[in-house]
Amino acid sequence: MTKRTTRKAAEAAGTVVYCGPSIKGVAKQFTAYNNGIPEGLKAATEKNKVLAALIVPLEDLPEAMRQLRQRSGRIHTLYKAVQGRT
């Protein structure tokens, strides 16, 4: 990922994917959303701003998955930060 993506920018991009760890009752990892994100996830991103950075446009998904698989990069760092809080 070459640019930082905020939740609002990601939502404007159309289909977005949550790449963070699954959060029971809120979101499952790699769930795609079209036309915005559900209220539960939206509320969670307001409480924990790191979650918003883990919502990426669909076209950025392969790079996000690569970072998680290789355990390096911005997405992996954010993932680990969220994992420690849930």
TIRO-485951 format. One record per residue (C-alpha): x, y, z; residue number from 1. Coordinates in nm, 4 decimals. Example, Ala and Ser with C-alpha at 12.3 -4.5 7.8 and 13.67 -1.06 7.14 Angstrom:
! residues 2
SITE         u         v         w    k
SITE    1.2300   -0.4500    0.7800    1
SITE    1.3670   -0.1060    0.7140    2
//
This chain:
! residues 86
SITE         u         v         w    k
SITE    0.0000    0.0000    0.0000    1
SITE    0.1502    0.3204   -0.1093    2
SITE   -0.0903    0.5613    0.0520    3
SITE   -0.2613    0.5864    0.3859    4
SITE   -0.6300    0.5081    0.3729    5
SITE   -0.8851    0.6456    0.6159    6
SITE   -1.2231    0.4881    0.6780    7
SITE   -1.4077    0.7667    0.4948    8
SITE   -1.1743    0.7433    0.1951    9
SITE   -1.2143    0.3666    0.1925   10
SITE   -1.5934    0.3929    0.2062   11
SITE   -1.5898    0.6373   -0.0835   12
SITE   -1.3901    0.3831   -0.2845   13
SITE   -1.6902    0.1495   -0.3110   14
SITE   -1.6236   -0.2031   -0.1889   15
SITE   -1.4012   -0.2178    0.1181   16
SITE   -1.2617   -0.5085    0.3185   17
SITE   -1.1962   -0.5333    0.6918   18
SITE   -0.8471   -0.6864    0.7328   19
SITE   -0.8196   -0.6825    1.1117   20
SITE   -0.8709   -0.9715    1.3498   21
SITE   -1.2258   -1.1043    1.3828   22
SITE   -1.4220   -0.9310    1.6583   23
SITE   -1.7190   -1.1326    1.7807   24
SITE   -2.0459   -0.9572    1.7027   25
SITE   -1.8717   -0.6777    1.5101   26
SITE   -1.6728   -0.8013    1.2084   27
SITE   -1.5027   -1.1073    1.0659   28
SITE   -1.1612   -1.0801    0.9083   29
SITE   -1.1666   -1.0280    0.5297   30
SITE   -1.5367   -0.9415    0.5155   31
SITE   -1.6190   -0.7195    0.2180   32
SITE   -1.8672   -0.4337    0.2481   33
SITE   -2.0313   -0.2379   -0.0300   34
SITE   -2.2122    0.0942    0.0232   35
SITE   -2.0564    0.1628    0.3627   36
SITE   -1.9762   -0.0383    0.6710   37
SITE   -2.2293   -0.1706    0.9256   38
SITE   -2.3132    0.0336    1.2336   39
SITE   -2.1394   -0.2071    1.4725   40
SITE   -1.8090   -0.1768    1.2889   41
SITE   -1.8545    0.1972    1.2490   42
SITE   -1.9013    0.2346    1.6270   43
SITE   -1.5959    0.0158    1.6915   44
SITE   -1.3807    0.2315    1.4608   45
SITE   -1.4870    0.5421    1.6509   46
SITE   -1.3728    0.3834    1.9781   47
SITE   -1.0511    0.2411    1.8315   48
SITE   -0.9127    0.4482    1.5428   49
SITE   -0.6676    0.1709    1.4490   50
SITE   -0.9608   -0.0402    1.3276   51
SITE   -1.0439    0.2240    1.0682   52
SITE   -0.6984    0.1846    0.9136   53
SITE   -0.7661   -0.1878    0.8729   54
SITE   -1.0586   -0.1184    0.6393   55
SITE   -0.9042   -0.1061    0.2934   56
SITE   -1.0384   -0.0639   -0.0600   57
SITE   -1.0876   -0.3940   -0.2405   58
SITE   -0.8024   -0.3205   -0.4808   59
SITE   -0.5608   -0.2972   -0.1839   60
SITE   -0.6629   -0.6360   -0.0417   61
SITE   -0.3862   -0.8435   -0.2092   62
SITE   -0.1179   -0.6177   -0.0615   63
SITE   -0.2828   -0.6234    0.2828   64
SITE   -0.2990   -1.0039    0.2732   65
SITE    0.0664   -1.0192    0.1668   66
SITE    0.1678   -0.8056    0.4645   67
SITE   -0.0295   -1.0241    0.7039   68
SITE    0.1120   -1.3433    0.5530   69
SITE    0.4721   -1.2143    0.5668   70
SITE    0.4206   -1.0596    0.9105   71
SITE    0.5618   -0.7259    0.8068   72
SITE    0.4400   -0.3833    0.7006   73
SITE    0.1867   -0.1297    0.8195   74
SITE   -0.1195   -0.3573    0.8058   75
SITE    0.0532   -0.6261    1.0121   76
SITE    0.1629   -0.3712    1.2704   77
SITE   -0.1923   -0.2355    1.2989   78
SITE   -0.3334   -0.5897    1.3124   79
SITE   -0.1069   -0.6771    1.6057   80
SITE   -0.2042   -0.3534    1.7828   81
SITE   -0.5743   -0.4391    1.7541   82
SITE   -0.5154   -0.8005    1.8486   83
SITE   -0.3592   -0.6870    2.1759   84
SITE   -0.6681   -0.4763    2.2612   85
SITE   -0.9469   -0.7234    2.1825   86
//
